[in-house]
Amino acid sequence: MSVLKPRFLAVALVTALGLSVGACATNPATGQRQLATIMSPAQEAQAGAEAHPKILEAYGGAYADQAFGAYVAGVTARIARTTNQPNAPYRVTVLDSPVINAFALPGGYVYVTRGLASLANDEAELASVIGHEIGHVAARHSAQRHTAAVGTTLLGAVLGAVVGSDVVSQAIGLGGQGFLASYSRDQEHEADMLGARYLAAAGYDAYAAADFLASMNAQDALEAKIRNVQRDTGQTNWLATHPATPARVQAVTAQAQQAGLRPGEGERRRDAYLSAIDGLIYGDNPKQGIVRDRLFIHPDLRFSFEAPPRYIISNSPAAVGVQGPDRTIAKFDMGTKASGQEIGAYLQAWAKGVRLGTLERFTVNGMNAATAPTTIGDYNARLVAIEFAPERVARFILGTLPQTGERYTGDLQKLVMSFRKISASEAGKVKPLRIRIVTAKQGDTVVSLAKRMVFTDHQVDRFRVLNGLEANEGVRAGARYKIVAE
């Protein structure tokens, strides 16, 4: 979470651009006939250019590692040379975000998060993702859809919007996950087809796409296991934009088989890729606050709080989200108030447009606080405001489903009451986690390498998912693997 600009980011990438409805035209990437209800290339470029700074804001800016940025740009150029527009300009940005995502905007803007780079296990897997996204651009899918909405997030989906309500609009701005509206099923299939074509034409192993999608599925399953909840196999992935179901893994595998390709025929460039990501920041950048297991620490603003067991914390530049069992949720951010404004009065102003229950005042580790219940969408919600400083407020929005009764009330109370200020000494000890590449020695096992990870829970599961290892697959002496360490 960055400093004090928690706000709902909703940007129409393509709006009021004078779209004209024509007859039919041939799509330059696919050769298929389609309705000519698309923007001009100049309008697409304008839309991408206008969205670019907003993308950077929502994803924590560009990752400050020029060498890795140049590496990703090189992979993108290799893929782009195989498209129908090999000389088209592409602007590649590695985003400083732990969210696992990649996307491309009209005008050749290509984005890869370092979170996605951490999950990929070789250059071919990264190239498969980039190829899919370039496929969307080459096929002009954004233009066909007319708009690509930014900002669909977990809380936006489950809480809904209340017109004129500041508190709900702030709740919607939880994630930065699911940044672009979903493409249609046909468009996803088309991008898969184009991406597989580009991957093979660039000399990569065409089966890399299926391997990366399998890793995405494994990551989702691990997160559900950590939270001890039933996994929603119908959810979308690559986060809110690309469905990564087992059926899709089978589909991209079938595309490679139909092309007459066999696994291992193309390049994977695993060693080169692992060398490129060695030292990559994993998880949060301390400048935006970091997550350590169930603890969130912001060393710059000097505060921390802890989530209960079975809850997962996710961080974004706008806010911090907490997800728990039975769709229990919480959202944290910070706001500003007038010096001298009483905290209860602040909460009522913050909640303008939302009907509140009885307002209560209390203290959190010596700080004045106020809370009140309300209802937001399907949720029984509670707002909490804590006077962190004379002009700064820490804010929680808590939500439980009615059918859970009071089952998770105690958990959420503990979450709020764990909020505290930290000393300069504590803040100075906070260091980013990084991907470290290690070589397995004779006698090493999955367990022995997993123990070198910083995590205190699910070490083996995390190691397997991070390295794309199957349930019973071991490590090989002399092979290189990813771990997470300081």
Buried (B, 14 or more C-beta within 10 A) or exposed (E): BBEBBBBBBBBBBBEEBEBEEEEEBEBEBBEEEBEBBBBEBEBBBBBBBBBBEBBBBBBBBBBEBEEBBEBBBEBBBBBBEBBEBEEBEBBBBBBBBBBBBBBBBBBBBBBBBBBBBBBBBBBBBBBBBBBBBBBBBBBBBBBBBBBBBBBBBBBBBBBBBBEEBBBBBBBBBBBBBBBBBBBEEEBBBBBBBBBBBBBBBBBBBBBBBBBBBBBBBBBBBBBBEBBEBEBEEEEBBBBBBBBBBEEBBEBBBEBBEEEEBEBEBBBBBBEEBBEBBBBBBBBBBBBBBBBBBBEBBBBEBBBBBBBBEBBBBBBBBBBBBBBBBEBBBBBBBBBEBEEEBEBBBBBBEBBEEBEBEEBEEBEBEEBBBBBBBBBBBBBBBBBBBBBBBEBBBBBBBBBBBEEBEEEBBEBBBBBBBBBBBBEEEEBEEBEBBBBBBBEBEEEBEBEEBBEBBBBEEBBBBBBBBBBBBEEEEEBEEEBBBBBBEE
